[in-house]
Amino acid sequence: MTKPAVAADQDGAGGGARKVPGRGSGAVRDRRRAVSGRLRGGELGLLPVLAGLVVIWVVMQILNPVFLSSANLTNLALESVPSGIIALGVVCVLLVGQIDLSVGSVSGLGAAVLAVLFVDRGLPAWVAAGAALALAGVIGWLYAQVHHRIGVPSFVITLGGLLGFLGVQLWLLGPKGSINLPFDSGLVTFAQLQFLPPWAAYTLVVVGAAALYATGAARAGERRRAGLDAASRQFLAGRSLALLAGLGAAVWYLNRDRGVGWMFVFFLALVLALHYVLSRTSFGRSMYAVGGGREAARRAGVKVRAVLTTAFVLCATLACLGGMLSAARLAAANQSSGGGDVNLNAIAAAVIGGTSLFGGRGSAFAALLGVLVIQSISSGLTLLNLDSAYRFMVTGGVLLLAVSLDAVARRSRVSHGRA
């Protein structure tokens, strides 16, 4: 006699068919209410940085009509890559609640090691690059060991690394202070001259839109099988078509000049790879857990030390990679490689893009959007013939605004949770 009661209870009052999650106007209203609740609770996501990027582009275009030309946007995309890759590493350490102040010095050291081994010692470029990346990985591992075994804060460890590895860079370059990379080398041509053929660029756009729909459909299917609300196929198709149209228009516009650089495609591939790791793997969830609360993560069974070590190694390795690509863009490694505002721009890009300084919040796309904001400011002010003083002031103001928004959103989340 209990089985019919259970069945009736599962089917709902009145014995009607069970409502499938994700279908019908009620599910749409629930989804809208959920989005509205996240916004009220401070879950702004990437909306602020996207809005800021649009405002910057509109203002710069009004001040100088050359800003949104296909030639300038092509240059902007390529110039964003080295700092963007370094910012990807910064995202990793910020997610686990740490900081690395030496990314600029490590990037300059990587450029110096590459130049010395490739040019002075005559090793193949891939061997020199591999040695530089291995050295950077060891540096990140040493940071983690000092932090774990001695308890020195990462702020102090990496501040020491900033000074120490700058000295190593200057020592490697020697009295001449600069080593030119051959213009006909694969590294330089990759960073300066290699662009996708139009057909290849459009093919990547189609593949990207199809992959977005496929992954979204798979995720929705998993949620439906678990009895959870899921996006409809119409929504997934519309999102993919919007991406197809937007990226297709961007590729068409860039192809009016030189097109899409292979180096920028490489950067996008790194962003997508890190996004997959952070959003779809247990290691990525562990990084968010450690950043949200180290002790709670440890009690939940997360290997905190291993996660922190991996974050430091990733940060140093990506900093080295960004430094080598920056040297390839200039066709030289010198004493200023990794210096100047490289360090602060990489950290600022991660924070402006939405990665929290408090840990546990952020994404790989933060590096992409943040570096586009910074590079847009730099490119726009350069076209206006304004010196670096204005760029520093504007970038500093944008960084302060981004951190303020993060702090306000964090306080809003706390109060919303208590309510």
Phi, psi and omega in degrees: 000342182278335184296315178299324180297318179297316180298318179296322180293323180289323181282345180102165180298136180094354175071017179286174178294146181292137182282128180281127179299147175088001180237150176091164182293331179297319178295323179296317178296321178297319180294320179296320179295323179295317178296316179299320178295321178295320179295317178295330180275006177093006179275077185276340180062225183266005183300314181299316183289326176295316177297318179296320179296319178297317180297316180299316181295319180295315181296314181295324179292323177294319181286329179210109183297349180283342189303313183268018174291155182297326180294316181290322179292327175296314177296319180300317180297316181292320181291339181282341191295307183303311179293327179294320178293319176297320179296329176301317177295321179297323177303320182299314182285328177292325180299326180267014175079023179241183179214149175231107181270000185255011185298326177295314180294320179294323177294319177294322177296318178299318178297320180294316179299316178302312183295317182296313182288323184282313185270306184285322183264348175075018178285155174301151184300320183291328176291316179298317179295318179297320178295319179296317179294321178296318177299318179297320177299321177295321178299314178298321178296320178295319176305313183296320181293319177297320180293318183286313191274329182253333179088017179287133179299147181298331178301314182287318181301310185285335173295319174297321177296324178304313181285315185295314183283339170295319177296319178296320178299313180296323179294318180295319182289334174074194184298327182291332172074356182206142177229121180277138175268141181300134182294334181268008178285156181298326180298312184291317179295324177297320184278338187244324196239348186267121180231152180290140168298150182307317182297323180292321179296315179294326177297318178297323178297314180297316179298319180297315179295319179295321179294322178298316179294318183296315180292322177295319179294320178295318178295318179296321178297320177298318181292321179295319178296333178272001179079022182254161176295142183217155179293145179283161178295328178296318178295316180297319179294319179296320178296318180292321178294322177296318177296318179300315181292316182295311180292324178298318178295320179296316179296317178301318182291317179293329179291348173292338174253246181265340179105202182264124181286144177298327180294323178291323176297320177299317177298316178298323178296321177295319179299314180294322179295315179293323177300318178297316180298316184287327187260341188235004181237158178293327177297317178298318178295327178294324178297315177296321181295317180295319178293328179285332179177107187296316183292319177297320178296320179296318179293335179277359177098007179283135177278089190299314183298319180295321179294315179296317180299315179297321179297316179295318180296316178300317182297311181295319181294316178292326176297317177298316180298316177297321179295320179294320179291327176295318177296323178294324176298321180271350185059033179193151169242128183220186184293339179270356179299127182079358181266200180063233183258013181300313183300308184289327179295321180294316179293318180296322180298317180296319183286315179299325180289351175118003177282131185279137174289346182270355177089155173083000182220134179148177180205169178295329181291346176298320179294318180297308183290320180297317181288330175294323177297310183295315181292328177295318177298313180298314181295317181296317180290328176295319178296333178275003180061035176262143184282178186293342180302316180292323179297318178298317182293316181293316180297320177297320177295319178295319178297315178298320178296319181295316179294323178296318177298320179295318180294319179295317179297321179296317178295323178295320179297320180296312181293324180293323178291322179292325180294000000 
